[in-house]
Amino acid sequence: MKSIIIAIGLFFIVQAKAQTTIKTDSFQVKGNCEECKERIENAADIKGVKNANWNEKTKMLVITYDSKKTELDKIELAVSKSGHETTHHAADLKAYNGLPKCCKYETTHCDKK
């Protein structure tokens, strides 16, 4: 009986430690429309990401991820490679130039030539 109680206690300790690696953060991502939303959220869907939700009005991407599997900067970089400028990364120029006209936004970092 005592070993069952110890096993149950260890199970809960392991579960509590595993849960502490799940984080929710947010960062700004430039975009304009529902098509941007889909592209941004798909780009953020890398290994370790549990949920990504971009708000068209606030331009904020709220991300829930496992910090043991990825980090916030890697997620931002993945989004920027899709053509969308983030808080800390300029948009990839080739990807930005390939965006549909409705998805072009005012950029401060990438040269649109």
CYANA upper distance limits for C-alpha pairs under 8 A (distance plus 0.5 A):
  1 MET  CA      5 ILE  CA      7.02
  2 LYS  CA      6 ILE  CA      6.81
  3 SER  CA      7 ALA  CA      6.54
  4 ILE  CA      8 ILE  CA      6.66
  5 ILE  CA      9 GLY  CA      6.62
  6 ILE  CA     10 LEU  CA      6.63
  7 ALA  CA     11 PHE  CA      6.64
  8 ILE  CA     12 PHE  CA      6.93
  9 GLY  CA     13 ILE  CA      6.84
 10 LEU  CA     14 VAL  CA      6.65
 11 PHE  CA     15 GLN  CA      6.67
 12 PHE  CA     16 ALA  CA      6.58
 13 ILE  CA     17 LYS  CA      6.76
 14 VAL  CA     18 ALA  CA      6.67
 15 GLN  CA     19 GLN  CA      6.75
 16 ALA  CA     20 THR  CA      7.08
 17 LYS  CA     21 THR  CA      7.85
 18 ALA  CA     22 ILE  CA      8.20
 21 THR  CA     66 ASP  CA      5.90
 21 THR  CA     67 SER  CA      5.70
 21 THR  CA     68 LYS  CA      6.68
 22 ILE  CA     64 THR  CA      7.40
 22 ILE  CA     65 TYR  CA      6.06
 22 ILE  CA     66 ASP  CA      4.94
 22 ILE  CA     67 SER  CA      6.60
 23 LYS  CA     64 THR  CA      6.05
 23 LYS  CA     65 TYR  CA      5.96
 23 LYS  CA     66 ASP  CA      6.76
 23 LYS  CA     67 SER  CA      7.09
 24 THR  CA     62 VAL  CA      7.52
 24 THR  CA     63 ILE  CA      6.01
 24 THR  CA     64 THR  CA      4.76
 24 THR  CA     65 TYR  CA      6.97
 25 ASP  CA     62 VAL  CA      6.37
 25 ASP  CA     63 ILE  CA      5.96
 25 ASP  CA     64 THR  CA      7.09
 25 ASP  CA     72 LEU  CA      8.21
 26 SER  CA     60 MET  CA      6.91
 26 SER  CA     61 LEU  CA      5.84
 26 SER  CA     62 VAL  CA      4.82
 26 SER  CA     63 ILE  CA      6.36
 27 PHE  CA     60 MET  CA      6.01
 27 PHE  CA     61 LEU  CA      5.99
 27 PHE  CA     62 VAL  CA      7.39
 27 PHE  CA     76 GLU  CA      8.50
 27 PHE  CA     86 THR  CA      7.49
 27 PHE  CA     87 THR  CA      6.56
 28 GLN  CA     59 LYS  CA      6.07
 28 GLN  CA     60 MET  CA      4.91
 28 GLN  CA     61 LEU  CA      6.59
 28 GLN  CA     86 THR  CA      6.00
 28 GLN  CA     87 THR  CA      5.80
 29 VAL  CA     54 TRP  CA      8.46
 29 VAL  CA     59 LYS  CA      6.00
 29 VAL  CA     60 MET  CA      6.40
 29 VAL  CA     61 LEU  CA      6.97
 29 VAL  CA     84 HIS  CA      6.82
 29 VAL  CA     85 GLU  CA      6.18
 29 VAL  CA     86 THR  CA      4.92
 29 VAL  CA     87 THR  CA      7.19
 30 LYS  CA     59 LYS  CA      6.52
 30 LYS  CA     84 HIS  CA      6.19
 30 LYS  CA     85 GLU  CA      5.92
 30 LYS  CA     86 THR  CA      6.99
 30 LYS  CA    105 TYR  CA      7.31
 30 LYS  CA    107 THR  CA      8.39
 31 GLY  CA     36 CYS  CA      6.11
 31 GLY  CA     37 LYS  CA      7.95
 31 GLY  CA     56 GLU  CA      7.71
 31 GLY  CA     59 LYS  CA      7.43
 31 GLY  CA     84 HIS  CA      7.06
 31 GLY  CA    103 CYS  CA      6.68
 31 GLY  CA    104 LYS  CA      7.75
 31 GLY  CA    105 TYR  CA      6.53
 32 ASN  CA     36 CYS  CA      6.67
 32 ASN  CA     37 LYS  CA      8.50
 32 ASN  CA     56 GLU  CA      6.91
 32 ASN  CA    102 CYS  CA      7.70
 32 ASN  CA    103 CYS  CA      6.08
 32 ASN  CA    104 LYS  CA      7.94
 32 ASN  CA    105 TYR  CA      7.21
 33 CYS  CA     37 LYS  CA      6.83
 33 CYS  CA     56 GLU  CA      6.87
 33 CYS  CA    102 CYS  CA      7.91
 33 CYS  CA    103 CYS  CA      7.10
 34 GLU  CA     38 GLU  CA      6.82
 34 GLU  CA     56 GLU  CA      7.95
 35 GLU  CA     39 ARG  CA      6.81
 35 GLU  CA    103 CYS  CA      7.88
 36 CYS  CA     40 ILE  CA      6.43
 36 CYS  CA    103 CYS  CA      6.67
 37 LYS  CA     41 GLU  CA      6.55
 37 LYS  CA     54 TRP  CA      6.36
 37 LYS  CA     55 ASN  CA      7.95
 37 LYS  CA     56 GLU  CA      7.43
 38 GLU  CA     42 ASN  CA      6.54
 39 ARG  CA     43 ALA  CA      6.54
 39 ARG  CA     82 SER  CA      7.76
 40 ILE  CA     44 ALA  CA      6.74
 40 ILE  CA     54 TRP  CA      7.64
 40 ILE  CA     79 VAL  CA      6.45
 40 ILE  CA     82 SER  CA      7.71
 40 ILE  CA     84 HIS  CA      7.79
 41 GLU  CA     45 ASP  CA      6.93
 41 GLU  CA     52 ALA  CA      6.04
 41 GLU  CA     53 ASN  CA      6.75
 41 GLU  CA     54 TRP  CA      7.05
 43 ALA  CA     78 ALA  CA      6.38
 43 ALA  CA     79 VAL  CA      5.57
 43 ALA  CA     82 SER  CA      6.86
 44 ALA  CA     49 VAL  CA      7.87
 44 ALA  CA     52 ALA  CA      7.08
 44 ALA  CA     75 ILE  CA      6.10
 44 ALA  CA     76 GLU  CA      7.94
 44 ALA  CA     78 ALA  CA      6.66
 44 ALA  CA     79 VAL  CA      6.12
 45 ASP  CA     49 VAL  CA      6.32
 45 ASP  CA     50 LYS  CA      8.32
 45 ASP  CA     51 ASN  CA      8.11
 45 ASP  CA     52 ALA  CA      7.61
 46 ILE  CA     75 ILE  CA      7.62
 46 ILE  CA     78 ALA  CA      8.33
 47 LYS  CA     69 LYS  CA      7.24
 47 LYS  CA     70 THR  CA      7.37
 48 GLY  CA     65 TYR  CA      5.99
 48 GLY  CA     66 ASP  CA      5.60
 48 GLY  CA     67 SER  CA      7.87
 48 GLY  CA     68 LYS  CA      8.25
 48 GLY  CA     69 LYS  CA      5.37
 48 GLY  CA     70 THR  CA      6.00
 49 VAL  CA     63 ILE  CA      7.79
 49 VAL  CA     64 THR  CA      6.59
 49 VAL  CA     65 TYR  CA      4.67
 49 VAL  CA     66 ASP  CA      6.87
 49 VAL  CA     70 THR  CA      8.02
 50 LYS  CA     63 ILE  CA      8.13
 50 LYS  CA     64 THR  CA      5.87
 50 LYS  CA     65 TYR  CA      5.60
 50 LYS  CA     66 ASP  CA      7.80
 51 ASN  CA     63 ILE  CA      6.18
 51 ASN  CA     64 THR  CA      5.56
 51 ASN  CA     65 TYR  CA      7.45
 52 ALA  CA     61 LEU  CA      7.18
 52 ALA  CA     62 VAL  CA      6.28
 52 ALA  CA     63 ILE  CA      5.04
 52 ALA  CA     64 THR  CA      7.02
 53 ASN  CA     61 LEU  CA      6.02
 53 ASN  CA     62 VAL  CA      5.79
 53 ASN  CA     63 ILE  CA      7.06
 54 TRP  CA     59 LYS  CA      7.19
 54 TRP  CA     60 MET  CA      6.17
 54 TRP  CA     61 LEU  CA      4.65
 54 TRP  CA     62 VAL  CA      6.82
 55 ASN  CA     59 LYS  CA      5.87
 55 ASN  CA     60 MET  CA      6.05
 55 ASN  CA     61 LEU  CA      6.94
 56 GLU  CA     60 MET  CA      8.11
 65 TYR  CA     70 THR  CA      7.78
 65 TYR  CA     71 GLU  CA      8.42
 66 ASP  CA     70 THR  CA      6.89
 66 ASP  CA     71 GLU  CA      8.44
 67 SER  CA     71 GLU  CA      6.12
 70 THR  CA     74 LYS  CA      7.24
 70 THR  CA     75 ILE  CA      8.15
 71 GLU  CA     75 ILE  CA      7.17
 72 LEU  CA     76 GLU  CA      6.79
 73 ASP  CA     77 LEU  CA      6.61
 74 LYS  CA     78 ALA  CA      6.71
 75 ILE  CA     79 VAL  CA      6.86
 76 GLU  CA     80 SER  CA      6.70
 76 GLU  CA     86 THR  CA      6.82
 76 GLU  CA     87 THR  CA      8.37
 76 GLU  CA     88 HIS  CA      7.84
 76 GLU  CA     89 HIS  CA      7.34
 77 LEU  CA     81 LYS  CA      6.76
 77 LEU  CA     89 HIS  CA      6.80
 78 ALA  CA     82 SER  CA      7.35
 79 VAL  CA     83 GLY  CA      7.76
 79 VAL  CA     84 HIS  CA      6.71
 79 VAL  CA     85 GLU  CA      8.19
 79 VAL  CA     86 THR  CA      7.84
 80 SER  CA     84 HIS  CA      5.33
 80 SER  CA     85 GLU  CA      5.80
 80 SER  CA     86 THR  CA      6.67
 80 SER  CA     89 HIS  CA      6.60
 80 SER  CA     90 ALA  CA      6.73
 80 SER  CA     91 ALA  CA      5.04
 80 SER  CA     92 ASP  CA      6.48
 81 LYS  CA     91 ALA  CA      6.65
 81 LYS  CA     92 ASP  CA      5.49
 81 LYS  CA     95 ALA  CA      7.20
 82 SER  CA     91 ALA  CA      7.81
 82 SER  CA     92 ASP  CA      7.33
 82 SER  CA     95 ALA  CA      6.19
 82 SER  CA     96 TYR  CA      7.80
 83 GLY  CA     91 ALA  CA      5.29
 83 GLY  CA     92 ASP  CA      5.66
 83 GLY  CA     93 LEU  CA      7.32
 83 GLY  CA     94 LYS  CA      8.00
 83 GLY  CA     95 ALA  CA      4.95
 83 GLY  CA     96 TYR  CA      4.51
 83 GLY  CA     97 ASN  CA      8.19
 83 GLY  CA     98 GLY  CA      8.42
 83 GLY  CA     99 LEU  CA      7.56
 84 HIS  CA     90 ALA  CA      8.10
 84 HIS  CA     91 ALA  CA      5.46
 84 HIS  CA     92 ASP  CA      7.98
 84 HIS  CA     96 TYR  CA      7.27
 85 GLU  CA     89 HIS  CA      6.56
 85 GLU  CA     90 ALA  CA      5.37
 85 GLU  CA     91 ALA  CA      4.81
 85 GLU  CA     92 ASP  CA      8.49
 85 GLU  CA    107 THR  CA      7.77
 85 GLU  CA    109 HIS  CA      8.04
 86 THR  CA     90 ALA  CA      6.96
 86 THR  CA     91 ALA  CA      7.79
 90 ALA  CA    109 HIS  CA      5.71
 90 ALA  CA    110 CYS  CA      6.35
 91 ALA  CA     95 ALA  CA      8.01
 91 ALA  CA     96 TYR  CA      6.90
 91 ALA  CA    109 HIS  CA      7.72
 91 ALA  CA    110 CYS  CA      6.48
 92 ASP  CA     96 TYR  CA      6.50
 92 ASP  CA    110 CYS  CA      7.80
 93 LEU  CA     97 ASN  CA      6.58
 93 LEU  CA    110 CYS  CA      6.60
 93 LEU  CA    111 ASP  CA      7.32
 93 LEU  CA    112 LYS  CA      7.33
 94 LYS  CA     98 GLY  CA      6.81
 95 ALA  CA     99 LEU  CA      7.03
 96 TYR  CA    104 LYS  CA      7.93
 96 TYR  CA    112 LYS  CA      8.23
 97 ASN  CA    112 LYS  CA      7.32
 99 LEU  CA    103 CYS  CA      6.43
 99 LEU  CA    104 LYS  CA      7.00
100 PRO  CA    104 LYS  CA      7.37
